[in-house]
Amino acid sequence: MRRGQRPSAEQVVLMLRQIEVQTAQGKSVAVACKEADVSEQSYYRWRKEYGGLQIDQARRMKDLERENTRLRRLVADLSLVGQVLKDVAFGKLIAPERRRQTVDGIREKYGLSERHACRIVGQHRGTQRYVSIVPADEDELTRAIIALASEYGRYGYRRVTALLQAAGWPVGKDRVQRIWRREGLKVPSRHKPRSRLWLNDGSCVRLRPLHRNHVWSFDFVKAQTHDGRSLRVLTLIDEHSRTCLALKVARRINSLGVIEALADAMCLHGIPEHIRCDNGPEMIAKALRKWVAKTGPQIQYIAPGSPWENGYCESFNGKLKDECLRQEIFYSLKEAQAVIGLWQNTYNRVRPHSSLGYRPPAPLTIPDLAFRLPMALAMQ
């Protein structure tokens, strides 16, 4: 064995056997160690560690020692990872920028290398070293997004993206979402999808709108003024185009008020084939049924206690409550009529509708007029 080379477990056991044989023949330990080219200190140390072991047992012991060392190192690494993530990383590390900040914090606090810190966080080193390129119009776009979010407080980033694109901004929803989250703007939560109304034979219960003026639907929404007095809002929509045809606001609305609203809408938009509504007292009144029968449309009453069968109108009512009624305080009936009428115009001409490819139901002929205010705010 060459000097300076560390012997293996098998070589150590063979040397011990050789020295034991020589000492059994009468030689001293010093002479036997000298002939084996081993110091006496090494002999006694090896005899204490490997004494009485066979070659395969010594090999197995060395393997177990190496495995024990590897496991100790692994446990130490896992403990370090747990401690690092507990001290530096808070919450889920999903966004690359958040991971990048966490890696920098780990390196600064624990003095680890970039490779080790990236391995702990699960960040690719190329992503860690990536330098983002900020477009020249980033600040101007951010101001435009904040202005739209302030004006339309219940719009998400998708509708804001549609408004920006209609105003001439060449942006996509991913970039708007990044700025939206960076500025801490509210992202509306997703609603749980509801199952469709299907019968056992595969046919659908609901009458599907096929074209404009095919199916209209109307319903009532309750509100109140600041003094606690009640308000009733009659909502009338075209289910195919999603256009709001009428928003009649009054203290009380009976069957005659419904007939008046339907008549005004028919004079402006034409006569529909079907009118969908629930079974309220104003809807089932004899005067309303006779007038509708003479006019031409057919009334489609939904099943009692099944508002989901009038889903288009119920969805519109939810938007009306969320974006207008819950955001405003009405001090008089006139004020309520003016504010709700203004919201109706915004809904039809400005508000992007998700089911229409994020286009308003009835956009203006000149788009610049619809978005002159957002653009003016964005250019400030």
Secondary structure as a PSIPRED ss2 file (coil, helix, strand):
# PSIPRED VFORMAT (PSIPRED V4.0)

   1 M C   1.000  0.000  0.000
   2 R C   1.000  0.000  0.000
   3 R C   1.000  0.000  0.000
   4 G C   1.000  0.000  0.000
   5 Q C   1.000  0.000  0.000
   6 R C   1.000  0.000  0.000
   7 P C   1.000  0.000  0.000
   8 S C   1.000  0.000  0.000
   9 A H   0.000  1.000  0.000
  10 E H   0.000  1.000  0.000
  11 Q H   0.000  1.000  0.000
  12 V H   0.000  1.000  0.000
  13 V H   0.000  1.000  0.000
  14 L H   0.000  1.000  0.000
  15 M H   0.000  1.000  0.000
  16 L H   0.000  1.000  0.000
  17 R H   0.000  1.000  0.000
  18 Q H   0.000  1.000  0.000
  19 I H   0.000  1.000  0.000
  20 E H   0.000  1.000  0.000
  21 V H   0.000  1.000  0.000
  22 Q H   0.000  1.000  0.000
  23 T H   0.000  1.000  0.000
  24 A H   0.000  1.000  0.000
  25 Q C   1.000  0.000  0.000
  26 G C   1.000  0.000  0.000
  27 K C   1.000  0.000  0.000
  28 S C   1.000  0.000  0.000
  29 V H   0.000  1.000  0.000
  30 A H   0.000  1.000  0.000
  31 V H   0.000  1.000  0.000
  32 A H   0.000  1.000  0.000
  33 C H   0.000  1.000  0.000
  34 K H   0.000  1.000  0.000
  35 E H   0.000  1.000  0.000
  36 A C   1.000  0.000  0.000
  37 D C   1.000  0.000  0.000
  38 V C   1.000  0.000  0.000
  39 S C   1.000  0.000  0.000
  40 E H   0.000  1.000  0.000
  41 Q H   0.000  1.000  0.000
  42 S H   0.000  1.000  0.000
  43 Y H   0.000  1.000  0.000
  44 Y H   0.000  1.000  0.000
  45 R H   0.000  1.000  0.000
  46 W H   0.000  1.000  0.000
  47 R H   0.000  1.000  0.000
  48 K H   0.000  1.000  0.000
  49 E H   0.000  1.000  0.000
  50 Y H   0.000  1.000  0.000
  51 G C   1.000  0.000  0.000
  52 G C   1.000  0.000  0.000
  53 L C   1.000  0.000  0.000
  54 Q C   1.000  0.000  0.000
  55 I H   0.000  1.000  0.000
  56 D H   0.000  1.000  0.000
  57 Q H   0.000  1.000  0.000
  58 A H   0.000  1.000  0.000
  59 R H   0.000  1.000  0.000
  60 R H   0.000  1.000  0.000
  61 M H   0.000  1.000  0.000
  62 K H   0.000  1.000  0.000
  63 D H   0.000  1.000  0.000
  64 L H   0.000  1.000  0.000
  65 E H   0.000  1.000  0.000
  66 R H   0.000  1.000  0.000
  67 E H   0.000  1.000  0.000
  68 N H   0.000  1.000  0.000
  69 T H   0.000  1.000  0.000
  70 R H   0.000  1.000  0.000
  71 L H   0.000  1.000  0.000
  72 R H   0.000  1.000  0.000
  73 R H   0.000  1.000  0.000
  74 L H   0.000  1.000  0.000
  75 V H   0.000  1.000  0.000
  76 A H   0.000  1.000  0.000
  77 D H   0.000  1.000  0.000
  78 L H   0.000  1.000  0.000
  79 S H   0.000  1.000  0.000
  80 L H   0.000  1.000  0.000
  81 V H   0.000  1.000  0.000
  82 G H   0.000  1.000  0.000
  83 Q H   0.000  1.000  0.000
  84 V H   0.000  1.000  0.000
  85 L H   0.000  1.000  0.000
  86 K H   0.000  1.000  0.000
  87 D H   0.000  1.000  0.000
  88 V C   1.000  0.000  0.000
  89 A C   1.000  0.000  0.000
  90 F C   1.000  0.000  0.000
  91 G C   1.000  0.000  0.000
  92 K C   1.000  0.000  0.000
  93 L C   1.000  0.000  0.000
  94 I C   1.000  0.000  0.000
  95 A C   1.000  0.000  0.000
  96 P H   0.000  1.000  0.000
  97 E H   0.000  1.000  0.000
  98 R H   0.000  1.000  0.000
  99 R H   0.000  1.000  0.000
 100 R H   0.000  1.000  0.000
 101 Q H   0.000  1.000  0.000
 102 T H   0.000  1.000  0.000
 103 V H   0.000  1.000  0.000
 104 D H   0.000  1.000  0.000
 105 G H   0.000  1.000  0.000
 106 I H   0.000  1.000  0.000
 107 R H   0.000  1.000  0.000
 108 E H   0.000  1.000  0.000
 109 K H   0.000  1.000  0.000
 110 Y H   0.000  1.000  0.000
 111 G C   1.000  0.000  0.000
 112 L C   1.000  0.000  0.000
 113 S C   1.000  0.000  0.000
 114 E H   0.000  1.000  0.000
 115 R H   0.000  1.000  0.000
 116 H H   0.000  1.000  0.000
 117 A H   0.000  1.000  0.000
 118 C H   0.000  1.000  0.000
 119 R H   0.000  1.000  0.000
 120 I H   0.000  1.000  0.000
 121 V H   0.000  1.000  0.000
 122 G C   1.000  0.000  0.000
 123 Q C   1.000  0.000  0.000
 124 H C   1.000  0.000  0.000
 125 R H   0.000  1.000  0.000
 126 G H   0.000  1.000  0.000
 127 T H   0.000  1.000  0.000
 128 Q H   0.000  1.000  0.000
 129 R C   1.000  0.000  0.000
 130 Y C   1.000  0.000  0.000
 131 V C   1.000  0.000  0.000
 132 S C   1.000  0.000  0.000
 133 I C   1.000  0.000  0.000
 134 V C   1.000  0.000  0.000
 135 P C   1.000  0.000  0.000
 136 A C   1.000  0.000  0.000
 137 D C   1.000  0.000  0.000
 138 E H   0.000  1.000  0.000
 139 D H   0.000  1.000  0.000
 140 E H   0.000  1.000  0.000
 141 L H   0.000  1.000  0.000
 142 T H   0.000  1.000  0.000
 143 R H   0.000  1.000  0.000
 144 A H   0.000  1.000  0.000
 145 I H   0.000  1.000  0.000
 146 I H   0.000  1.000  0.000
 147 A H   0.000  1.000  0.000
 148 L H   0.000  1.000  0.000
 149 A H   0.000  1.000  0.000
 150 S H   0.000  1.000  0.000
 151 E H   0.000  1.000  0.000
 152 Y C   1.000  0.000  0.000
 153 G C   1.000  0.000  0.000
 154 R C   1.000  0.000  0.000
 155 Y C   1.000  0.000  0.000
 156 G C   1.000  0.000  0.000
 157 Y H   0.000  1.000  0.000
 158 R H   0.000  1.000  0.000
 159 R H   0.000  1.000  0.000
 160 V H   0.000  1.000  0.000
 161 T H   0.000  1.000  0.000
 162 A H   0.000  1.000  0.000
 163 L H   0.000  1.000  0.000
 164 L H   0.000  1.000  0.000
 165 Q H   0.000  1.000  0.000
 166 A H   0.000  1.000  0.000
 167 A C   1.000  0.000  0.000
 168 G C   1.000  0.000  0.000
 169 W C   1.000  0.000  0.000
 170 P C   1.000  0.000  0.000
 171 V C   1.000  0.000  0.000
 172 G C   1.000  0.000  0.000
 173 K H   0.000  1.000  0.000
 174 D H   0.000  1.000  0.000
 175 R H   0.000  1.000  0.000
 176 V H   0.000  1.000  0.000
 177 Q H   0.000  1.000  0.000
 178 R H   0.000  1.000  0.000
 179 I H   0.000  1.000  0.000
 180 W H   0.000  1.000  0.000
 181 R H   0.000  1.000  0.000
 182 R H   0.000  1.000  0.000
 183 E C   1.000  0.000  0.000
 184 G C   1.000  0.000  0.000
 185 L C   1.000  0.000  0.000
 186 K C   1.000  0.000  0.000
 187 V C   1.000  0.000  0.000
 188 P C   1.000  0.000  0.000
 189 S C   1.000  0.000  0.000
 190 R C   1.000  0.000  0.000
 191 H C   1.000  0.000  0.000
 192 K C   1.000  0.000  0.000
 193 P C   1.000  0.000  0.000
 194 R C   1.000  0.000  0.000
 195 S C   1.000  0.000  0.000
 196 R C   1.000  0.000  0.000
 197 L C   1.000  0.000  0.000
 198 W E   0.000  0.000  1.000
 199 L C   1.000  0.000  0.000
 200 N C   1.000  0.000  0.000
 201 D C   1.000  0.000  0.000
 202 G C   1.000  0.000  0.000
 203 S C   1.000  0.000  0.000
 204 C E   0.000  0.000  1.000
 205 V C   1.000  0.000  0.000
 206 R C   1.000  0.000  0.000
 207 L C   1.000  0.000  0.000
 208 R C   1.000  0.000  0.000
 209 P C   1.000  0.000  0.000
 210 L C   1.000  0.000  0.000
 211 H C   1.000  0.000  0.000
 212 R C   1.000  0.000  0.000
 213 N C   1.000  0.000  0.000
 214 H C   1.000  0.000  0.000
 215 V E   0.000  0.000  1.000
 216 W E   0.000  0.000  1.000
 217 S E   0.000  0.000  1.000
 218 F E   0.000  0.000  1.000
 219 D E   0.000  0.000  1.000
 220 F E   0.000  0.000  1.000
 221 V E   0.000  0.000  1.000
 222 K E   0.000  0.000  1.000
 223 A E   0.000  0.000  1.000
 224 Q E   0.000  0.000  1.000
 225 T C   1.000  0.000  0.000
 226 H C   1.000  0.000  0.000
 227 D C   1.000  0.000  0.000
 228 G C   1.000  0.000  0.000
 229 R C   1.000  0.000  0.000
 230 S E   0.000  0.000  1.000
 231 L E   0.000  0.000  1.000
 232 R E   0.000  0.000  1.000
 233 V E   0.000  0.000  1.000
 234 L E   0.000  0.000  1.000
 235 T E   0.000  0.000  1.000
 236 L E   0.000  0.000  1.000
 237 I E   0.000  0.000  1.000
 238 D E   0.000  0.000  1.000
 239 E C   1.000  0.000  0.000
 240 H C   1.000  0.000  0.000
 241 S C   1.000  0.000  0.000
 242 R C   1.000  0.000  0.000
 243 T C   1.000  0.000  0.000
 244 C E   0.000  0.000  1.000
 245 L E   0.000  0.000  1.000
 246 A E   0.000  0.000  1.000
 247 L E   0.000  0.000  1.000
 248 K E   0.000  0.000  1.000
 249 V E   0.000  0.000  1.000
 250 A E   0.000  0.000  1.000
 251 R C   1.000  0.000  0.000
 252 R C   1.000  0.000  0.000
 253 I C   1.000  0.000  0.000
 254 N C   1.000  0.000  0.000
 255 S H   0.000  1.000  0.000
 256 L H   0.000  1.000  0.000
 257 G H   0.000  1.000  0.000
 258 V H   0.000  1.000  0.000
 259 I H   0.000  1.000  0.000
 260 E H   0.000  1.000  0.000
 261 A H   0.000  1.000  0.000
 262 L H   0.000  1.000  0.000
 263 A H   0.000  1.000  0.000
 264 D H   0.000  1.000  0.000
 265 A H   0.000  1.000  0.000
 266 M H   0.000  1.000  0.000
 267 C H   0.000  1.000  0.000
 268 L H   0.000  1.000  0.000
 269 H H   0.000  1.000  0.000
 270 G C   1.000  0.000  0.000
 271 I C   1.000  0.000  0.000
 272 P C   1.000  0.000  0.000
 273 E C   1.000  0.000  0.000
 274 H E   0.000  0.000  1.000
 275 I E   0.000  0.000  1.000
 276 R E   0.000  0.000  1.000
 277 C E   0.000  0.000  1.000
 278 D C   1.000  0.000  0.000
 279 N C   1.000  0.000  0.000
 280 G C   1.000  0.000  0.000
 281 P C   1.000  0.000  0.000
 282 E C   1.000  0.000  0.000
 283 M C   1.000  0.000  0.000
 284 I C   1.000  0.000  0.000
 285 A C   1.000  0.000  0.000
 286 K H   0.000  1.000  0.000
 287 A H   0.000  1.000  0.000
 288 L H   0.000  1.000  0.000
 289 R H   0.000  1.000  0.000
 290 K H   0.000  1.000  0.000
 291 W H   0.000  1.000  0.000
 292 V H   0.000  1.000  0.000
 293 A H   0.000  1.000  0.000
 294 K H   0.000  1.000  0.000
 295 T H   0.000  1.000  0.000
 296 G C   1.000  0.000  0.000
 297 P C   1.000  0.000  0.000
 298 Q E   0.000  0.000  1.000
 299 I E   0.000  0.000  1.000
 300 Q E   0.000  0.000  1.000
 301 Y E   0.000  0.000  1.000
 302 I C   1.000  0.000  0.000
 303 A C   1.000  0.000  0.000
 304 P C   1.000  0.000  0.000
 305 G C   1.000  0.000  0.000
 306 S C   1.000  0.000  0.000
 307 P H   0.000  1.000  0.000
 308 W H   0.000  1.000  0.000
 309 E H   0.000  1.000  0.000
 310 N H   0.000  1.000  0.000
 311 G H   0.000  1.000  0.000
 312 Y H   0.000  1.000  0.000
 313 C H   0.000  1.000  0.000
 314 E H   0.000  1.000  0.000
 315 S H   0.000  1.000  0.000
 316 F H   0.000  1.000  0.000
 317 N H   0.000  1.000  0.000
 318 G H   0.000  1.000  0.000
 319 K H   0.000  1.000  0.000
 320 L H   0.000  1.000  0.000
 321 K H   0.000  1.000  0.000
 322 D H   0.000  1.000  0.000
 323 E H   0.000  1.000  0.000
 324 C H   0.000  1.000  0.000
 325 L H   0.000  1.000  0.000
 326 R C   1.000  0.000  0.000
 327 Q C   1.000  0.000  0.000
 328 E C   1.000  0.000  0.000
 329 I C   1.000  0.000  0.000
 330 F C   1.000  0.000  0.000
 331 Y C   1.000  0.000  0.000
 332 S C   1.000  0.000  0.000
 333 L H   0.000  1.000  0.000
 334 K H   0.000  1.000  0.000
 335 E H   0.000  1.000  0.000
 336 A H   0.000  1.000  0.000
 337 Q H   0.000  1.000  0.000
 338 A H   0.000  1.000  0.000
 339 V H   0.000  1.000  0.000
 340 I H   0.000  1.000  0.000
 341 G H   0.000  1.000  0.000
 342 L H   0.000  1.000  0.000
 343 W H   0.000  1.000  0.000
 344 Q H   0.000  1.000  0.000
 345 N H   0.000  1.000  0.000
 346 T H   0.000  1.000  0.000
 347 Y H   0.000  1.000  0.000
 348 N H   0.000  1.000  0.000
 349 R H   0.000  1.000  0.000
 350 V C   1.000  0.000  0.000
 351 R C   1.000  0.000  0.000
 352 P C   1.000  0.000  0.000
 353 H E   0.000  0.000  1.000
 354 S H   0.000  1.000  0.000
 355 S H   0.000  1.000  0.000
 356 L H   0.000  1.000  0.000
 357 G C   1.000  0.000  0.000
 358 Y C   1.000  0.000  0.000
 359 R E   0.000  0.000  1.000
 360 P C   1.000  0.000  0.000
 361 P C   1.000  0.000  0.000
 362 A C   1.000  0.000  0.000
 363 P C   1.000  0.000  0.000
 364 L C   1.000  0.000  0.000
 365 T C   1.000  0.000  0.000
 366 I C   1.000  0.000  0.000
 367 P H   0.000  1.000  0.000
 368 D H   0.000  1.000  0.000
 369 L H   0.000  1.000  0.000
 370 A H   0.000  1.000  0.000
 371 F C   1.000  0.000  0.000
 372 R H   0.000  1.000  0.000
 373 L H   0.000  1.000  0.000
 374 P H   0.000  1.000  0.000
 375 M H   0.000  1.000  0.000
 376 A H   0.000  1.000  0.000
 377 L H   0.000  1.000  0.000
 378 A H   0.000  1.000  0.000
 379 M C   1.000  0.000  0.000
 380 Q C   1.000  0.000  0.000
